[in-house]
Amino acid sequence: MSPTPSAPQEGARTREVARTPPDATRATRTGRAWRRGAAPGLAALLSMGAYCLGLAAYGGYPFGPHSRAVNDLGNQFVPFHARLWDLLHGTASGDLFFNWGSGYGVPFLADFVTYLMNPFSLLAGVFPRALVDLPVFLVTLLSIGLAAALMAVALGRLRSGPGALRALPAVGYGLCAWVLYDGHADPMWMWGLVSLPLLGIAADWCLRGVHWVAGTLLVALAWAGNFYTAAMATLATGLVLAVRLPVDGVPGGRLRAAGRAVAMAATGVALAAPVLTVTLRASRSAQPPPVAVYDSAPPLLDQLGQLLPGGGHGAVPAPNVFVGVPALLLVAAFPFVRAVPARARIGWSLLAVGIGASLVWEPTILLWHGLTLPNGSPYRAAFVLSGVLVMIAWLALAHRPRVRELAAGAGLVAALLGCCQLLGTARPAAWILVAGGGTVTLGALMALARFRQRPRARAAATAALLCAGTLGAAGTVFAVTEMRARVPWFQPKLTMSQGALAARRGLTARDAWPRSRTDPGPHEFADNDPLLLGGQGGAYYSSYVPAATARTLRGLGAGWYIRGRHTLSFEDPVGRALMAVSSSQMPPLPAGPRGRYTVVHSRPAPLLTVRRGPLPGRRARPDTVFARQEQALGAHVYEVPRLVPGPGPAPERAPGGWLLPDRPLPTADADAVAAQDTGTAFTARCTPGSLALWYAPWFSGEVTGPGGASRAVGRWDVTANPLRRLGTVPADGVVTVRFAGPGRPYVPERAVGCLPPGRLAAALRALEGPVGLTAGGHGLTAALRPGAAGTAVLALPAVPGWGCSVDGGPDRAPGALGGLLAVPLPAGATRLSCTYAPPGLAPGLAASGAGALAVAAVAGVARVRRGRRPLPTTRPNSEFPPDL
């Protein structure tokens, strides 16, 4: 048999390697690796150092007393990372699938993949739980560093050039306006900052026709870390690729490169499919948010003003896009840099303008945000424009702009600064950073242009650029942080304060789960106190609050905010008894200092109760919160009289209630108004000694009864008041209640209910509980007393995903009683087992498996082809682009 054609070449390769000293080969590889890591390492260190320096100058956490826990950072992400700590250490009441602590039992997997999949979030398990604010800060800090490092690598794929200079625009990207204004409070979004350069590297491999498997894994990593921002980064990368295809040379052909990119993106997304299928199903089942409306695009000058670091914010919100003074000067100079081919200048300029326009046009805003107008800022995709601006800045710098070209760009920046000053949107910080820092930056850039053949001068100019860029970035961090702290709405939550730690110790000492719940109460420390402190309460703030949970809890008398996407605990005795709450932390009423609470102990119903015989139908009584509680409890405990108008201004009759007389809105002389108008009085008759409660979910104002006054903050369908105590019915049996609110508020006719003494206790004694009950991670098992047929009712909102079996029979979807989970029991049943399975997980795993098979097949084919291909005597230079 004749030898294979590759044999002689293999021998040649062996002889050549033999002539190369091993130490020289190792030194060459080490030097190449050092050069490739210098730029990303420098970018990461400078960006993280600038962020820390700016926070330290302001005194922000962890370098000073000013807390970072504002907005969703304190309300959601610190508590969610505390929950992650519990999961990692095995102390959580629940697991990845189900959370027994929040909302009296809610699904958790969608929360996990949305809020906690940034890989740096795992640092939460390294530190003590009491210091959970620190790993949350590190998630942001390390994401900044990694994003800057990857951007330095991605810029080298666009155009080779000195690593130190590539670090300069990369620092601007790591500390862009989006990070300081939007991303800092949402650690999971920070993975989107990482995803954009990550996907840019994968797209570059498509252009070069290499590393398809590795690129697919990068896509999967981006989407798994945070699919919301990864979708934005993927769309932006596709637009960048659309510009590079006609501008850059493509060895394998443009059509083939585009096909590789599409296949890579589709397979990478398939690998991460569970995060999409689970969250999609959870979103469809979630309580809808308040309707968001996009008014109109901000004026053009307001949009352009956002390019100025540290300032430029007018009264009209606009996308936050600045990327630092050095990048701003280079972007402004880019159209004038003649060394850049005209086709590239036109293509990249149109790309930046097009993305900028798409961020403020409603149809494309919907496209960037998954066809849903977000609540809050509609400009969450602004980081992609910052990334494109950084790429343009690097293309200008890598082509060595001349002095005149830099001067032209500086003139544009000066004109923009002057216009913003006339408009009144240029803050003092913008003048200091742009005029002061820009002068140093411009001088260093001109020095680079003039002294191209003088290495020492170029090194000094490069050092000046890096220092100016880093100090400017730190100054921008300080300016933005200081400006945000002056906004009253951005008041930090208490999170892990001494009061919170004391509350957690009390909850741990009283814990009786699953015999009963220990409720941490209504968000004294964060909007997710059960996640932050422990226990099992009704407070829950998430984009995935199930509609079944929100509607059930509000229907039974709990309050809510944000149209039910933030639920609250019950404050009345029957509601707490229904949900098996044996102790609850309650804030002092009507209003006390934050972080102060009292512990209320009460007798709970069992977590699982057995109702023998058929369930009673709805009574022929008005549909009130009191009737709904009685139906869920299975006993008649309330007296619900009609309200009768008392002396004073007469209310107007309305369907099912009353419209109060028109009352002036609060003014500066609010005390005088209150003295003259104490509201509209109503009376009702109940058994003396009963506990009177009031329920007017959408009423805003003040409610006064025998026990004093309480503040109502209702707003139709957005903010619901809970069922609250009014006081003890006096000896004459007449309850007087006054409602005082601005405008013409509505008061239900049966807004008052009375709970006679001993009636609730008797109803609870009559309930039948299980012989034994265990609650695991995402399931529970109960041993029952054999008896007549009936229904097992669990103090748990009936959300989709539960399956229950009786005495080892097949799993069946349970029903509901008053919104609570209800399972039919045949006669003689002795064992009930219920398990929760996240909807959407099975199809997601199937899609992920298909993606893994595709990757394995491509990897196998590539390996076979490499084995058949003759080995070259030297490695082609194209595999190692210079200066990476």
ZAMARGU-4260 file (C-alpha; in steps of 0.2 Angstrom, whole numbers, plus 5000, padded with zeros to 4 digits):
<rodrens>
0) 5000/5000/5000 | 5007/5017/4995 | 5010/5029/5009 | 4997/5043/5012 | 5001/5060/5005
5) 5002/5068/5022 | 5017/5057/5028 | 5031/5067/5020 | 5023/5083/5027 | 5022/5076/5044
10) 5040/5071/5043 | 5045/5089/5038 | 5035/5096/5053 | 5044/5084/5064 | 5061/5090/5058
15) 5057/5108/5059 | 5051/5107/5077 | 5066/5098/5081 | 5077/5112/5075 | 5068/5124/5087
20) 5074/5124/5105 | 5060/5120/5117 | 5065/5135/5128 | 5063/5147/5114 | 5046/5140/5109
25) 5040/5141/5127 | 5046/5159/5128 | 5038/5164/5112 | 5021/5157/5118 | 5023/5165/5134
30) 5027/5182/5126 | 5012/5181/5114 | 5000/5176/5129 | 5007/5191/5139 | 5004/5203/5124
35) 4987/5196/5121 | 4982/5198/5139 | 4990/5215/5142 | 4976/5226/5134 | 4961/5217/5142
40) 4969/5216/5159 | 4974/5235/5158 | 4956/5239/5153 | 4948/5229/5167 | 4960/5236/5181
45) 4958/5254/5175 | 4939/5253/5174 | 4936/5244/5190 | 4949/5256/5198 | 4940/5272/5192
50) 4923/5265/5198 | 4930/5262/5215 | 4939/5279/5215 | 4923/5288/5211 | 4913/5279/5224
55) 4926/5282/5237 | 4927/5301/5233 | 4908/5302/5236 | 4909/5290/5251 | 4898/5277/5243
60) 4897/5259/5249 | 4908/5250/5252 | 4920/5264/5254 | 4909/5276/5264 | 4892/5278/5274
65) 4881/5281/5259 | 4871/5265/5254 | 4870/5259/5236 | 4853/5250/5240 | 4842/5262/5230
70) 4827/5257/5220 | 4827/5239/5213 | 4845/5236/5220 | 4838/5237/5238 | 4820/5231/5235
75) 4824/5216/5224 | 4843/5212/5221 | 4850/5212/5238 | 4835/5201/5244 | 4837/5190/5229
80) 4855/5187/5233 | 4851/5184/5251 | 4840/5170/5245 | 4854/5164/5234 | 4865/5163/5249
85) 4851/5152/5258 | 4850/5141/5243 | 4869/5139/5242 | 4870/5135/5260 | 4855/5124/5261
90) 4845/5135/5273 | 4831/5141/5261 | 4813/5136/5263 | 4811/5129/5246 | 4823/5127/5231
95) 4826/5133/5214 | 4809/5127/5208 | 4798/5134/5222 | 4799/5148/5236 | 4789/5144/5251
100) 4794/5161/5259 | 4787/5174/5248 | 4769/5178/5242 | 4764/5163/5254 | 4772/5152/5241
105) 4777/5156/5223 | 4787/5148/5209 | 4805/5153/5209 | 4815/5146/5194 | 4810/5161/5183
110) 4816/5173/5196 | 4832/5164/5197 | 4836/5163/5179 | 4832/5182/5177 | 4839/5190/5192
115) 4853/5178/5198 | 4861/5170/5183 | 4875/5183/5181 | 4890/5171/5185 | 4897/5183/5198
120) 4881/5182/5208 | 4888/5165/5215 | 4900/5176/5225 | 4885/5178/5237 | 4889/5161/5244
125) 4907/5166/5248 | 4903/5180/5261 | 4893/5180/5277 | 4875/5182/5274 | 4875/5198/5284
130) 4887/5206/5272 | 4876/5201/5256 | 4877/5220/5250 | 4896/5217/5247 | 4894/5203/5234
135) 4880/5212/5226 | 4892/5227/5224 | 4906/5215/5217 | 4893/5208/5204 | 4893/5226/5197
140) 4911/5229/5199 | 4917/5213/5191 | 4905/5214/5177 | 4912/5231/5173 | 4930/5224/5173
145) 4925/5209/5162 | 4915/5220/5150 | 4930/5232/5148 | 4942/5217/5146 | 4931/5209/5132
150) 4928/5225/5123 | 4947/5228/5122 | 4948/5210/5114 | 4934/5214/5103 | 4941/5230/5097
155) 4957/5221/5092 | 4947/5210/5081 | 4940/5226/5072 | 4957/5233/5069 | 4974/5229/5076
160) 4984/5242/5087 | 4993/5245/5103 | 4985/5236/5118 | 4987/5251/5129 | 4977/5262/5117
165) 4964/5249/5115 | 4961/5249/5134 | 4957/5268/5133 | 4940/5266/5124 | 4937/5250/5133
170) 4937/5259/5150 | 4924/5272/5143 | 4913/5257/5138 | 4915/5249/5155 | 4909/5265/5164
175) 4897/5271/5150 | 4882/5281/5155 | 4871/5266/5155 | 4881/5258/5168 | 4880/5273/5180
180) 4862/5277/5177 | 4853/5261/5173 | 4864/5246/5176 | 4871/5250/5193 | 4855/5246/5201
185) 4852/5230/5191 | 4866/5218/5193 | 4858/5205/5181 | 4858/5218/5167 | 4877/5221/5169
190) 4879/5204/5160 | 4872/5213/5145 | 4887/5224/5146 | 4898/5208/5145 | 4887/5200/5132
195) 4890/5214/5118 | 4909/5212/5116 | 4907/5193/5119 | 4895/5192/5104 | 4906/5203/5094
200) 4920/5191/5096 | 4909/5177/5091 | 4903/5187/5076 | 4921/5191/5071 | 4925/5172/5071
205) 4910/5170/5058 | 4919/5183/5047 | 4935/5173/5048 | 4927/5156/5046 | 4934/5149/5062
210) 4929/5143/5080 | 4910/5140/5076 | 4908/5128/5091 | 4917/5141/5103 | 4907/5155/5096
215) 4891/5145/5099 | 4896/5143/5117 | 4899/5161/5119 | 4881/5165/5112 | 4874/5152/5125
220) 4884/5160/5139 | 4877/5177/5134 | 4859/5172/5134 | 4860/5161/5149 | 4868/5175/5160
225) 4853/5187/5156 | 4842/5184/5141 | 4834/5201/5142 | 4850/5211/5138 | 4857/5197/5128
230) 4843/5199/5115 | 4848/5218/5114 | 4866/5213/5112 | 4862/5200/5099 | 4852/5212/5088
235) 4866/5225/5090 | 4879/5213/5085 | 4869/5208/5070 | 4869/5226/5065 | 4887/5228/5067
240) 4890/5212/5057 | 4879/5219/5043 | 4891/5234/5042 | 4907/5224/5043 | 4901/5212/5029
245) 4902/5224/5015 | 4916/5234/5023 | 4929/5221/5029 | 4937/5207/5019 | 4928/5191/5021
250) 4939/5176/5017 | 4925/5163/5015 | 4913/5174/5006 | 4899/5186/5014 | 4885/5174/5012
255) 4894/5160/5020 | 4899/5171/5035 | 4881/5177/5037 | 4875/5159/5037 | 4888/5154/5050
260) 4882/5168/5061 | 4864/5164/5060 | 4867/5146/5063 | 4879/5150/5078 | 4866/5162/5085
265) 4851/5149/5083 | 4861/5135/5091 | 4868/5146/5105 | 4850/5152/5110 | 4844/5134/5109
270) 4857/5129/5122 | 4851/5142/5133 | 4832/5138/5129 | 4827/5133/5147 | 4829/5151/5153
275) 4818/5157/5138 | 4804/5144/5140 | 4803/5145/5159 | 4802/5164/5159 | 4790/5165/5144
280) 4778/5154/5153 | 4780/5163/5169 | 4778/5180/5160 | 4761/5174/5153 | 4755/5168/5170
285) 4761/5184/5178 | 4751/5199/5184 | 4751/5212/5171 | 4761/5228/5175 | 4753/5245/5174
290) 4750/5251/5156 | 4766/5260/5150 | 4764/5274/5137 | 4778/5281/5127 | 4774/5300/5125
295) 4787/5306/5111 | 4805/5306/5107 | 4815/5319/5117 | 4822/5334/5107 | 4837/5331/5096
300) 4848/5342/5107 | 4843/5333/5123 | 4848/5317/5114 | 4865/5323/5109 | 4868/5331/5126
305) 4868/5313/5133 | 4885/5312/5125 | 4893/5324/5137 | 4900/5314/5152 | 4893/5319/5169
310) 4880/5331/5163 | 4868/5335/5149 | 4852/5329/5157 | 4837/5341/5155 | 4819/5339/5160
315) 4816/5327/5146 | 4822/5309/5149 | 4834/5303/5135 | 4845/5288/5132 | 4861/5288/5143
320) 4875/5285/5130 | 4891/5294/5135 | 4907/5284/5134 | 4920/5296/5141 | 4929/5311/5135
325) 4942/5302/5125 | 4930/5291/5115 | 4919/5307/5113 | 4933/5316/5104 | 4937/5302/5093
330) 4919/5299/5088 | 4918/5317/5083 | 4934/5316/5073 | 4929/5299/5065 | 4920/5307/5049
335) 4936/5317/5046 | 4949/5303/5047 | 4954/5301/5029 | 4964/5285/5033 | 4948/5276/5036
340) 4940/5271/5019 | 4925/5282/5015 | 4914/5267/5014 | 4918/5262/5032 | 4916/5280/5038
345) 4899/5281/5030 | 4893/5263/5036 | 4899/5265/5054 | 4892/5283/5055 | 4875/5277/5048
350) 4875/5263/5060 | 4877/5275/5075 | 4864/5287/5069 | 4852/5273/5065 | 4854/5265/5082
355) 4852/5281/5091 | 4836/5285/5081 | 4829/5268/5085 | 4831/5270/5104 | 4818/5285/5103
360) 4805/5278/5091 | 4792/5268/5098 | 4791/5254/5085 | 4810/5251/5087 | 4809/5253/5106
365) 4797/5238/5106 | 4809/5229/5095 | 4824/5232/5107 | 4813/5227/5122 | 4805/5211/5116
370) 4789/5219/5109 | 4784/5225/5126 | 4786/5243/5131 | 4795/5242/5148 | 4789/5250/5164
375) 4802/5263/5170 | 4815/5269/5157 | 4811/5265/5139 | 4829/5267/5135 | 4836/5251/5143
380) 4845/5246/5127 | 4856/5262/5127 | 4872/5252/5131 | 4872/5245/5113 | 4874/5262/5106
385) 4888/5265/5119 | 4897/5250/5112 | 4895/5255/5094 | 4902/5272/5099 | 4917/5264/5107
390) 4920/5254/5091 | 4920/5269/5081 | 4931/5278/5093 | 4944/5264/5091 | 4943/5264/5072
395) 4947/5282/5072 | 4962/5280/5085 | 4969/5264/5076 | 4970/5274/5060 | 4981/5287/5068
400) 4971/5303/5066 | 4980/5318/5061 | 4981/5335/5070 | 4968/5343/5059 | 4956/5329/5060
405) 4957/5329/5079 | 4954/5348/5079 | 4939/5346/5069 | 4932/5333/5081 | 4936/5345/5095
410) 4927/5359/5087 | 4911/5348/5086 | 4912/5343/5104 | 4914/5362/5109 | 4899/5366/5099
415) 4889/5353/5107 | 4894/5359/5124 | 4890/5377/5120 | 4873/5372/5113 | 4869/5362/5129
420) 4874/5377/5139 | 4862/5388/5130 | 4848/5375/5133 | 4852/5374/5151 | 4856/5356/5152
425) 4875/5356/5153 | 4879/5354/5172 | 4895/5360/5180 | 4902/5343/5180 | 4901/5342/5161
430) 4911/5358/5159 | 4924/5351/5171 | 4925/5334/5163 | 4924/5339/5144 | 4933/5356/5145
435) 4946/5351/5157 | 4949/5333/5153 | 4946/5336/5135 | 4960/5348/5134 | 4972/5335/5141
440) 4965/5322/5130 | 4966/5332/5115 | 4984/5337/5118 | 4989/5319/5121 | 4981/5313/5105
445) 4989/5327/5095 | 5006/5322/5103 | 5003/5304/5097 | 4999/5311/5079 | 5015/5323/5079
450) 5028/5311/5087 | 5024/5295/5077 | 5043/5291/5076 | 5048/5295/5094 | 5044/5280/5105
455) 5047/5289/5121 | 5035/5304/5117 | 5022/5291/5111 | 5024/5282/5128 | 5022/5298/5137
460) 5007/5303/5127 | 4999/5286/5129 | 5002/5287/5148 | 4994/5304/5149 | 4979/5298/5139
465) 4976/5283/5151 | 4978/5294/5166 | 4966/5307/5159 | 4953/5294/5154 | 4954/5285/5170
470) 4953/5301/5181 | 4939/5307/5170 | 4929/5291/5172 | 4931/5292/5191 | 4925/5310/5191
475) 4910/5305/5180 | 4906/5291/5193 | 4907/5304/5207 | 4896/5317/5198 | 4883/5305/5193
480) 4882/5297/5210 | 4881/5314/5219 | 4868/5320/5207 | 4857/5304/5210 | 4858/5306/5229
485) 4850/5323/5228 | 4834/5315/5221 | 4822/5312/5235 | 4815/5297/5226 | 4832/5288/5227
490) 4832/5285/5246 | 4841/5268/5250 | 4832/5254/5258 | 4838/5248/5275 | 4843/5230/5269
495) 4855/5222/5281 | 4855/5236/5294 | 4856/5231/5313 | 4837/5232/5314 | 4836/5220/5299
500) 4848/5208/5307 | 4838/5209/5324 | 4822/5205/5315 | 4830/5190/5306 | 4836/5183/5323
505) 4818/5185/5330 | 4811/5176/5315 | 4823/5162/5316 | 4819/5160/5335 | 4800/5159/5331
510) 4801/5148/5316 | 4788/5134/5316 | 4788/5129/5297 | 4779/5120/5291 | 4767/5119/5305
515) 4764/5137/5303 | 4771/5153/5295 | 4782/5166/5303 | 4778/5182/5293 | 4791/5195/5292
520) 4777/5208/5288 | 4775/5222/5275 | 4792/5227/5268 | 4800/5237/5282 | 4817/5234/5276
525) 4815/5230/5258 | 4800/5226/5246 | 4805/5207/5248 | 4807/5206/5266 | 4804/5187/5266
530) 4819/5185/5255 | 4830/5197/5265 | 4826/5191/5282 | 4818/5174/5281 | 4801/5168/5287
535) 4786/5165/5276 | 4776/5180/5272 | 4765/5188/5259 | 4777/5202/5253 | 4784/5198/5236
540) 4790/5210/5222 | 4795/5203/5205 | 4790/5204/5187 | 4784/5186/5189 | 4771/5188/5203
545) 4758/5175/5197 | 4742/5183/5192 | 4733/5169/5202 | 4743/5174/5218 | 4740/5193/5216
550) 4722/5191/5213 | 4719/5178/5227 | 4728/5188/5240 | 4720/5204/5236 | 4703/5196/5235
555) 4705/5189/5252 | 4711/5206/5259 | 4729/5209/5257 | 4736/5225/5249 | 4747/5227/5234
560) 4757/5239/5224 | 4761/5241/5206 | 4745/5233/5200 | 4749/5217/5210 | 4767/5215/5205
565) 4771/5219/5223 | 4760/5209/5235 | 4759/5212/5254 | 4756/5202/5269 | 4739/5201/5278
570) 4736/5213/5292 | 4719/5207/5299 | 4717/5192/5310 | 4706/5181/5299 | 4718/5183/5284
575) 4733/5179/5295 | 4724/5164/5301 | 4719/5158/5284 | 4737/5158/5278 | 4743/5149/5294
580) 4753/5163/5301 | 4757/5161/5319 | 4767/5177/5322 | 4769/5192/5311 | 4780/5208/5312
585) 4769/5223/5310 | 4775/5241/5308 | 4767/5254/5321 | 4752/5262/5314 | 4747/5275/5308
590) 4765/5278/5303 | 4781/5275/5312 | 4800/5276/5309 | 4807/5264/5296 | 4814/5248/5304
595) 4803/5248/5319 | 4790/5234/5321 | 4780/5225/5334 | 4777/5206/5334 | 4759/5200/5334
600) 4755/5182/5339 | 4739/5174/5334 | 4731/5156/5332 | 4733/5150/5315 | 4723/5137/5305
605) 4734/5122/5299 | 4743/5124/5283 | 4732/5110/5276 | 4714/5108/5282 | 4702/5094/5277
610) 4684/5099/5273 | 4673/5083/5274 | 4658/5082/5263 | 4655/5094/5248 | 4661/5111/5249
615) 4648/5124/5253 | 4642/5135/5238 | 4643/5154/5238 | 4630/5161/5251 | 4617/5173/5244
620) 4627/5187/5252 | 4635/5202/5243 | 4652/5198/5236 | 4663/5207/5249 | 4681/5203/5256
625) 4672/5197/5272 | 4662/5184/5262 | 4677/5178/5252 | 4687/5176/5268 | 4672/5166/5276
630) 4671/5155/5261 | 4690/5151/5262 | 4689/5148/5280 | 4673/5137/5279 | 4664/5146/5293
635) 4653/5162/5296 | 4663/5174/5307 | 4659/5191/5302 | 4645/5204/5304 | 4644/5215/5289
640) 4632/5230/5291 | 4628/5243/5278 | 4636/5260/5281 | 4624/5274/5285 | 4629/5292/5282
645) 4631/5302/5298 | 4629/5321/5301 | 4639/5333/5290 | 4641/5334/5271 | 4630/5321/5263
650) 4639/5308/5251 | 4631/5305/5234 | 4624/5287/5231 | 4634/5277/5219 | 4632/5258/5213
655) 4637/5248/5228 | 4643/5263/5238 | 4645/5281/5240 | 4654/5296/5232 | 4661/5308/5245
660) 4658/5326/5243 | 4671/5336/5234 | 4686/5340/5245 | 4700/5352/5241 | 4717/5345/5237
665) 4730/5347/5250 | 4738/5364/5250 | 4752/5373/5260 | 4739/5376/5273 | 4734/5358/5275
670) 4732/5360/5294 | 4719/5373/5292 | 4710/5363/5279 | 4710/5348/5290 | 4703/5358/5305
675) 4688/5363/5295 | 4685/5347/5286 | 4687/5330/5296 | 4679/5320/5282 | 4662/5311/5279
680) 4655/5301/5294 | 4646/5285/5292 | 4639/5274/5306 | 4636/5255/5307 | 4629/5243/5320
685) 4639/5228/5327 | 4640/5217/5342 | 4648/5227/5356 | 4666/5222/5360 | 4668/5216/5342
690) 4684/5220/5332 | 4679/5232/5318 | 4689/5232/5302 | 4688/5243/5286 | 4691/5238/5268
695) 4691/5251/5254 | 4705/5245/5243 | 4705/5260/5231 | 4702/5274/5243 | 4716/5287/5246
700) 4715/5298/5261 | 4713/5296/5280 | 4701/5283/5289 | 4697/5287/5307 | 4687/5275/5319
705) 4686/5270/5337 | 4705/5264/5337 | 4712/5280/5329 | 4717/5285/5311 | 4726/5276/5298
710) 4732/5282/5281 | 4725/5274/5265 | 4735/5275/5249 | 4724/5267/5237 | 4723/5270/5218
715) 4712/5261/5206 | 4720/5245/5201 | 4737/5250/5205 | 4738/5252/5224 | 4726/5242/5235
720) 4724/5245/5253 | 4723/5230/5264 | 4709/5225/5276 | 4714/5234/5292 | 4708/5236/5310
725) 4696/5251/5314 | 4695/5248/5333 | 4684/5240/5346 | 4665/5242/5344 | 4659/5253/5359
730) 4646/5247/5371 | 4632/5255/5362 | 4636/5245/5347 | 4638/5260/5335 | 4653/5261/5325
735) 4657/5278/5318 | 4670/5279/5304 | 4676/5295/5295 | 4683/5295/5277 | 4693/5310/5272
740) 4701/5311/5255 | 4704/5323/5241 | 4693/5324/5226 | 4677/5313/5226 | 4683/5296/5232
745) 4672/5281/5232 | 4668/5271/5248 | 4660/5254/5247 | 4643/5252/5255 | 4650/5237/5265
750) 4667/5244/5269 | 4666/5239/5288 | 4665/5221/5295 | 4665/5216/5313 | 4672/5201/5321
755) 4663/5196/5337 | 4674/5189/5351 | 4677/5171/5351 | 4670/5168/5334 | 4686/5166/5324
760) 4694/5155/5338 | 4678/5143/5337 | 4680/5142/5318 | 4698/5137/5320 | 4695/5124/5333
765) 4683/5116/5321 | 4695/5114/5307 | 4703/5097/5304 | 4722/5096/5301 | 4733/5082/5295
770) 4741/5069/5306 | 4758/5074/5299 | 4765/5086/5286 | 4782/5088/5278 | 4786/5102/5266
775) 4802/5099/5255 | 4810/5110/5242 | 4796/5110/5229 | 4783/5098/5236 | 4774/5093/5252
780) 4767/5077/5259 | 4753/5075/5272 | 4747/5060/5282 | 4728/5061/5284 | 4715/5054/5296
785) 4704/5042/5286 | 4686/5047/5285 | 4672/5053/5273 | 4676/5060/5256 | 4680/5078/5256
790) 4693/5091/5250 | 4711/5095/5256 | 4713/5114/5256 | 4731/5121/5257 | 4735/5139/5263
795) 4744/5142/5246 | 4738/5151/5231 | 4733/5140/5217 | 4746/5143/5203 | 4749/5133/5188
800) 4762/5119/5189 | 4756/5109/5204 | 4752/5091/5203 | 4744/5081/5217 | 4741/5062/5220
805) 4731/5054/5233 | 4737/5037/5241 | 4750/5035/5227 | 4738/5038/5213 | 4741/5047/5197
810) 4746/5066/5198 | 4732/5077/5194 | 4730/5096/5193 | 4722/5102/5209 | 4707/5114/5209
815) 4704/5130/5220 | 4694/5136/5234 | 4693/5155/5236 | 4710/5155/5226 | 4718/5143/5237
820) 4724/5125/5232 | 4711/5112/5234 | 4713/5093/5231 | 4697/5081/5231 | 4699/5067/5243
825) 4690/5050/5241 | 4683/5042/5256 | 4697/5033/5267 | 4711/5043/5259 | 4726/5043/5271
830) 4740/5051/5261 | 4742/5067/5250 | 4757/5071/5240 | 4759/5087/5229 | 4774/5092/5219
835) 4778/5108/5209 | 4786/5107/5192 | 4790/5124/5183 | 4780/5126/5167 | 4791/5127/5152
840) 4805/5118/5159 | 4803/5101/5149 | 4802/5109/5132 | 4817/5120/5136 | 4827/5105/5141
845) 4822/5097/5125 | 4828/5112/5115 | 4844/5113/5124 | 4847/5094/5121 | 4845/5097/5103
850) 4857/5112/5103 | 4870/5101/5112 | 4868/5087/5099 | 4871/5100/5085 | 4886/5107/5093
855) 4893/5089/5096 | 4890/5084/5078 | 4899/5100/5072 | 4913/5097/5084 | 4915/5079/5078
860) 4915/5083/5060 | 4928/5097/5062 | 4939/5085/5072 | 4938/5072/5058 | 4942/5085/5045
865) 4957/5091/5055 | 4963/5073/5057 | 4963/5071/5038 | 4970/5088/5034 | 4989/5089/5031
870) 4998/5098/5045 | 5007/5114/5040 | 5025/5117/5043 | 5021/5134/5051 | 5005/5141/5058
875) 4996/5154/5047 | 4997/5171/5053 | 4979/5174/5051 | 4975/5163/5066 | 4984/5175/5077
880) 4979/5193/5072 | 4992/5205/5078 | 4991/5215/5095 | 4978/5204/5103
</rodrens>
